[in-house]
Amino acid sequence: MKKVEAIIRKSKFDEVKKALHAIEVNFFSYWDVTGVGNEKQGHIYRGIAYSTSDIQRRFLVIVVSDDFLDRTVQTLLDSAYTGNVGDGKIFISEVLDVYRIRTGENGHTGIN
């Protein structure tokens, strides 16, 4: 099993959520987060400079079985993409086991 953590633009969240549901990834957690990115310049809008170094994002945590990993990552890449700086990041790590508290099921059956 794998844990997929994604930091995406808040404006892309609804599109990402629909895309994940479409591939049957129906459970994940998310938080609103603020981070600091690589972009050093601000943007100027109507003569006012805005800092883009502190950016509002949404942080998603998704645990999937190994056979869902590639389609989950590709769905995130496709649905969160804008082509602009700050589209986000995806991190993948190993999960040793998963337990469903209500039933005690673990492993693959504990995820779904």
C-alpha positions as CSV (number, residue, x, y, z in Angstrom):
1,M,0.0,0.0,0.0
2,K,1.1,3.6,-0.6
3,K,0.3,6.9,0.9
4,V,0.0,9.7,-1.7
5,E,0.3,13.2,-0.3
6,A,-0.5,16.0,-2.7
7,I,-0.3,19.8,-2.3
8,I,-2.5,21.4,-4.9
9,R,-4.1,24.8,-5.7
10,K,-7.3,25.4,-3.7
11,S,-8.9,26.5,-7.0
12,K,-8.4,23.0,-8.5
13,F,-9.7,21.0,-5.5
14,D,-13.2,20.4,-6.9
15,E,-11.8,19.2,-10.2
16,V,-9.3,16.9,-8.4
17,K,-12.0,15.5,-6.1
18,K,-14.3,14.7,-9.0
19,A,-11.5,13.1,-11.0
20,L,-10.5,10.9,-8.0
21,H,-14.1,9.8,-7.5
22,A,-14.2,8.9,-11.2
23,I,-11.4,6.4,-10.8
24,E,-13.0,5.0,-7.6
25,V,-10.7,6.7,-5.1
26,N,-13.5,7.6,-2.7
27,F,-11.8,8.2,0.6
28,F,-9.1,10.8,1.3
29,S,-8.4,13.5,3.9
30,Y,-7.6,17.1,3.2
31,W,-6.5,20.3,5.0
32,D,-6.1,23.9,4.0
33,V,-2.4,24.8,4.3
34,T,-0.1,27.7,3.7
35,G,3.4,27.2,2.4
36,V,6.4,28.9,1.0
37,G,7.2,28.2,-2.7
38,N,10.2,28.7,-4.9
39,E,8.9,31.8,-6.7
40,K,10.7,34.8,-5.4
41,Q,8.8,37.5,-7.4
42,G,5.5,38.9,-6.5
43,H,2.7,39.8,-8.9
44,I,1.5,43.3,-9.6
45,Y,-2.2,43.8,-9.9
46,R,-3.6,47.3,-10.6
47,G,-0.3,48.9,-9.4
48,I,-0.2,46.9,-6.1
49,A,2.5,44.3,-5.5
50,Y,1.3,41.1,-4.0
51,S,3.7,38.5,-2.4
52,T,3.3,35.0,-3.8
53,S,5.9,33.5,-1.5
54,D,3.2,32.5,1.0
55,I,0.6,30.5,-0.9
56,Q,-2.7,29.0,0.1
57,R,-3.0,25.4,-0.9
58,R,-4.9,22.2,-0.1
59,F,-3.1,19.2,1.3
60,L,-4.6,15.8,0.4
61,V,-3.7,12.4,1.9
62,I,-4.8,9.3,0.0
63,V,-3.9,5.7,0.9
64,V,-4.3,3.3,-2.0
65,S,-3.4,-0.3,-2.8
66,D,-0.3,-0.7,-5.0
67,D,-2.5,-1.4,-8.1
68,F,-4.3,2.0,-7.7
69,L,-1.0,4.0,-7.3
70,D,-0.3,4.8,-11.0
71,R,-3.8,5.8,-11.9
72,T,-4.1,7.9,-8.7
73,V,-0.9,9.8,-9.4
74,Q,-1.8,10.3,-13.1
75,T,-5.3,11.6,-12.1
76,L,-3.7,14.1,-9.7
77,L,-1.2,15.2,-12.4
78,D,-3.9,15.7,-15.0
79,S,-6.6,17.3,-12.8
80,A,-4.4,19.6,-10.7
81,Y,-2.4,20.9,-13.7
82,T,-2.6,24.6,-14.8
83,G,0.9,24.9,-16.3
84,N,1.8,27.8,-14.0
85,V,4.3,28.0,-11.2
86,G,2.7,26.7,-8.0
87,D,0.7,23.8,-9.4
88,G,1.9,21.7,-6.4
89,K,3.7,18.6,-5.5
90,I,3.0,14.8,-5.0
91,F,4.8,12.7,-2.4
92,I,4.6,8.9,-2.2
93,S,5.5,6.7,0.7
94,E,5.0,3.1,1.9
95,V,2.2,2.2,4.3
96,L,2.9,-0.9,6.3
97,D,-0.8,-1.7,7.2
98,V,-4.2,-0.2,7.4
99,Y,-7.0,-1.1,9.9
100,R,-10.7,-0.2,9.7
101,I,-11.6,0.6,13.3
102,R,-15.3,-0.4,13.0
103,T,-14.6,-4.0,11.7
104,G,-11.0,-4.6,12.5
105,E,-10.3,-5.4,8.8
106,N,-6.8,-4.7,7.7
107,G,-4.7,-4.5,4.5
108,H,-6.5,-4.1,1.2
109,T,-9.9,-4.7,2.7
110,G,-9.2,-2.1,5.3
111,I,-8.8,0.6,2.7
112,N,-12.0,0.1,0.7
